[in-house]
Amino acid sequence: MDERLAEAHGAPASHLERLLGRLVAAADGRDEVDVGYRSVDGPVGPLLLAATPAGLVRVAFASEGEDAVLQELADRVSPRVLPLAGRLDETARELEEYFAGRRRRFDVALDWQLAGGFRRTVLGHLAVDVEYGRTTSYAGLAALAGSPRAVRAVGTACATNPLPVVVPCHRVVRSDGSMGRYRGGEEAKHALLELEGVR
């Protein structure tokens, strides 16, 4: 909670946090939270997680900026965006298991509304067909998606993946074996591949 807000209202931050918690719980109980979010820590830095009632809709790296991501969610999904950690407990648990090397595949429900058309097709194949500890090339993923010549479009789909880590675009590398672009940065991509035992 922003301490400036507490000062402006003349109440300790802990009081305002409790009030916010009650307001969010009441809104959730009335099904008035379209997007709930929370942050988790991991070896690639803090991740912002967001979910709709349909499933996980966004995973964002710190470099993307929390305010910008929340604004994107408000603009593209719904303005009813509130901190709602409980909605993301299962995702947080699965990520913790993944980062600890105890999980190879994510089971949480996904809400694909931020990826449409060919991008959605590409990411769907990526989520299912490129296994833990393996990599594929952009050309290989284009072939899996049924459009072998759409290598550039596959690169765009990976670069704009709204669900990185969970939908493993870090497993897609250039044909020459170099990293390629990654939403979380090359260092994060390298760290995730190393975690999975990819050299």
Summary of the structure (lengths in Angstrom):
residues: 199
radius of gyration: 18.3
end to end distance: 41.2
largest distance: 61.6
contacts: 601
relative contact order: 0.12
helix: 48%
strand: 14%
